[in-house]
Amino acid sequence: MSEISESRELPIRRPVSLLAIRPLAGILLRQLYLYRRSLPRWMEIFYWPLLDLLVWGFLTLYLKQGTVHMAGTAQALLGGLLLWDMLYRSQQGISVVFLEEIWSRNLYNMMVAPVTPFHIIFGAMLTGILKVSLSSGVAVFLAWSLFSYSLFSLGLSLVPFVLGLVVMGWALGIMTTALILRFGQEAEVLAWGVIFLFQPVSAVFNPVSVLPAGFRQVAFFVPASHVFEGMRAVLSGKGFPWHDLGWAFLIDAVYFAGALYLFHRVLERARRTGFSLKLGS
């Protein structure tokens, strides 16, 4: 005896007008709920316009000074841009490695593998050195071929300058990774934006003396500001900036130790309570 199967028709979806109010209100309401308890999302609204205004506003103040030598300023701007990219790439080298593991849902597998998270960090540092060398090498070559500017005009001082910036980038990358592991997916925006929080007080394109008093005090505790001040000192013929580099490496050590401590505390908490359920979801 054959069985007769009933075929059920799917309900026909009624077309919705593009001018319908309720669907639009629903989408808007959902976004408002997302922003209601998400500090990173609110930061993203005001973050980039404010940073752009500060960076280029301080540069404008510097250029408005009548004592600016245009040829030397052009060299300092190109040199600052190339060195800043090294700082940015070194921070990304740490953060993106962990983000890729989160996105591929492989982080938990790595946590139970016979490696420690600190192995991952130091492995990411080695990978980051290769990435920085390749990307910065191309940028330095293009700066020389297109704009007749050689970063090697800084001489042997280029080596400690790069090292000071790379170590700061590593510290910020470790700190950012710890915050992502602690707060989950909402904090992923920090991987792309936290480095630029330091740009207005890093004196990348203008000397620290241009900054307002409060910004100058903050800039003192940013290693990059000492590195870029040292770069301008070398370009202006003032000799090797021992004082600036000494402060840069001292503050770098504090940053790096603090980042490792924060990362360790986050992992200890994760062993007790687990990672955020929103991580990689």
Secondary structure, 3 states (H helix, E strand, C coil): CCCCCCCCCCCCCCCCCCCCHHHHHHHHHHHHHHHHCCHHHHHHHHHHHHHHHHHHHHHHHHHHCCCCCHHHHHHHHHHHHHHHHHHHHHHHHHHHHHHHHHHCCCHHHHHHCCCCHHHHHHHHHHHHHHHHHHHHHHHHHHHHHHHCCCHHHHHHHHHHHHHHHHHHHHHHHHHHHHHHHHHCHHHHHHHHHHHHHCHHHCCCCCCHHHCCHHHHHHHHCCHHHHHHHHHHHHHCCCCCCHHHHHHHHHHHHHHHHHHHHHHHHHHHHHHHHCCCCCCCC
